[in-house]
Amino acid sequence: MAEMKDVVKDNPLGNAKVSSLIVKYAIPSIVAMLVVAMYNIVDQLFIGNVIGELGNAATNIAFPLVNVCVALGLMFGVGGASAFNLKLGAGEKEEAPYYLGNAVSMLIISGIALFIIVEIFLEPILRAFGSPETVLPYAMDYTRVVAIGFPFSIFSGGAGHLLRADGRPNMAMFCNIIGGIINIGLDAWFVLGLGWGMAGAAWATIIGQVIAGLIGLWLIMHGKTFHLKLKHYIPKPKYFGKDASLGIAPMVNQISMMLVQVLLNNSLKHYGGLSIYGEEIPIACAGIVSKVGSIFASIVIGLSQGNQPIASFNYGAKNFARVKEAYYRTMIFAFIASVIGFTVFQTIPDKILLLFGQGSDLYIEFGSMFFRRFYFFIILFFIQMITSNFFTAIGKPWKGVFLSLTRQVIYLTPLMLIFPRFWGIDGILVAQPTADFLAIATAVIMIAIEFHKPEFREAKGVFKSIFVKSKTA
């Protein structure tokens, strides 16, 4: 017990001001997530303005594979970071590095495996993702090249979480910013200057990811609070299994997003073909809407990841009042971001669409309608996202998994299959906000039950004290 008190006393996660810690860890995480989102958005900007609607549709067809990369990066990145911080909080310094080393190994192995699978089965994968015949050649040109960078994409995404667990959030941000800047510069050169089209955008993405991944690897090999040895990297089920179990909630969230994206593409292709919009316009608009929406998601996920080391460490140290305070403060920050996102998507969707190239009147009409309906409940959806990752951070991943599944699988999938049968393509757009509302309600119920448990119930008045402090500050 004395050793645990010393660990808490010596680590700022256990004694520094919670709001300052959230800002310290969340801002680099938000920047890192935004850069990941920008990889795809920048490609879309250049492709949309040079190639047009078919190019926009092609990047959307390939986008589910990006979700897979993010999912694997989150599973071993967030999982490894959570396991490491939980062990540190419990005073188990000798065992903690094994979880980081195994996370590094599994990030690399999973990236290589995904690259091989995609290169072998590329065309059937893209057809299964809902690619119309007119879009398929563009999607294949783009994806075949992008797949080369999957190992680096997965590793660089996961490495950021491991660096934050090591108390170096700024380094995690640096890696992603460098990669993003390189991607933007090379996009302009390859797509506009050299005229390489879809392949040029893909090569720009790869080069940025390779550099970010190599920098991240070097930083992890020179840890601040740990020194990884060869024995730490050797994959062992005890360690990478724990990493995977703790990272499974955000991973499942991303995989479910991928599956829904595939279902969405196929539904838009089918019901779009039965409407005045045709097959290509709905798919092209969906790509823009999802990628612009990923900017908002990046902010909320970044805040959630900023909360992760605070919640994990203090839960391991049994300091439940700080765990609860960190959760509430993260929610407040996320609400502010959500209000901004809701306002933008409801007021200027047409202007957002025009950033990605000119389009027909039907294209602008459908895209604007898509933005407004699809993201109607974005103003409250942060509750589900943060609560899901919170359960992972405190070592209860299966609750996080269930909560992740509520929105994409349990609620949205059946609604997306049922609603269009009655309302056609309009039913697809209504399904998402309906699922969001149900997922939000589920998250509120689950966190209320969790905070009613004895350990949290003893930490009374935390939420009220936050606002009292705010008023007196």
Secondary structure, DSSP 8 states (H G I E B T S, - for coil): -HHHHHHHHHSHHHHS-HHHHHHHHHHHHHHHHHHHHHHHHHHHHHHHHHT-HHHHHHHHHHHHHHHHHHHHHHHHHHHHHHHHHHHHHTT-TTTHHHHHHHHHHHHHHHHHHHHHHHHHSHHHHHHHTT--TTTHHHHHHHHHHHGGGHHHHHHHHHHHHHHHHTT-HHHHHHHHHHHHHHHHHHHIIIIIIS--HHHHHHHHHHHHHHHHHHHHHHHHHT-SS----HHHHS--HHHHHHHHHHHHHHHHHHHHHHHHHHHHHHHHHHHHHTSTTTTHHHHHHHHHHHHHHHHHHHHHHHHHHHHHHHHHHHHHTT-HHHHHHHHHHHHHHHHHHHHHHHHHHHH-HHHHHHTT----HHHHHHHHHHHHHHTTTTTTTHHHHHHHHHHHHTT-HHHHHHHHHIIIIIIIHHHHHHHHHHHTHHHHHHHHHHHHHHHHHHHHHHHHHHHTSHHHHTSTTHHHHHHHHHHH-
